[in-house]
Amino acid sequence: AATNLAAATAVHIGSALAGATDRQQLRLFTTGLEAAVNGIFISNRAGVIEWTNQAFCRMSGWPRGEVIGRNPRFLKSGQQDGAFYQAMWSAILSGETWNATTIERRRDGSLYIAEQTITPIRDFRGEIAHFVAVHEDVTAIRQTEERLHHMAQYDVLTDLPNRALFFDRLGLSLAVARRNHHSVALLYLDLDYFKILNDSFGHRVADAVLQQVGVLLRRATRESDTVARIAGDEFCIIAPQIVVRDDAARVAQKCLEALKEPLEVNGESIRVSVSIGIAMYPNDGDAPEILIQRADAAMGMVKMQTRNSYKFASVV
């Protein structure tokens, strides 16, 4: 919607400038442009800026005196390559209105995201003589969208993938495994005696323990593994491209070893351990729900027998 608005604004400006019949009309129109919220500049055919409004100066951080007479390449952030700008010039020199989302650099070096539209202006002979560029700073909007997207997929407390993202990644891992004919290990982890810890130390300490456990599990696993928090004190690990069952056992053992040392939380030294159940694709099931059920059942057996250990679903 922002791009369409910027495009419509740029086209309107281009038409109005081209249709201005006298200096009075032109003066009134540029006065209106000066008051516009969007950043606007007008360049000649070569791209040299001949006029700009204050909104563009505020947006870019450049004073008008240092903008006039320059090519807008001073805004380049390096985020768009040469082919991007070649396509832009090809479009506007052929008379087309061009729009895109670009990342630009302010005078102080900081970056901003702009919905940018450039419209050619033709002279009385029909030749392209100038270009009107309209910039709308959408940085705050995009950052808000990214935060909301992150919140929808990641656990607020531990910043690990949440249940929804975990299921997405498990489904993808299984699809890749089917195609390439390899195994996937699913580890279901539950903290031992977590209710007692919560009742003894309170929610704040318990939350801090969960955060530290999440960090330690992430460090103990491979870059290709997914560590997710799927509920209260329950975590799951997806270990793709497992060759033999011993590989999954090693992942579990590393998780147990990562929690051997007591955690320091608010001056308290707290020992934690986990019970782990392991289900293997394809031996223990070929669907996410089946693998989770079998890994959960194996974890439950560890809880009843020894705790602080792991068990494969195939031997439950």
Disulfide bonds with the S-S distance in Angstrom:
none
